[in-house]
């Protein structure tokens, strides 16, 4: 990637899994002056107070344990982020401080969408489910169908994004 050729980089629910200092430094070098880095976050549908969310979370934990995939976040990542917040990592790399924006949206899921969502995350990706994808899908359908109303499960999803930008006068 050429230095100064990028206007926007978006990292969704993953910055904590990356080498934050290195990613921030590289991103800054790729940006044209005024370019933005957006760290996007959202709640997960398997974490929440609703009965179907509790059932979903239990089912995922069962599958993670059965497949030996319980450690999806690097050890110590959360403590590291508390000791060295993302805002500080970005500031050290040369970004102007990040602004946080938050909002909530009601979302209606089908069970098939939830299955696809799980596979798009590090929680239970296709590489972990492997040849057990059909079995997982049946288990998910069996577990969540009793909670579905008109084929949907509804939740309020909380979203947040942190914006940081490369100062106009910053070099390289």
Order of alpha helices (4+ residues) and beta strands (2+ residues): beta-alpha-beta-alpha-alpha-alpha-beta-alpha-alpha-alpha-beta
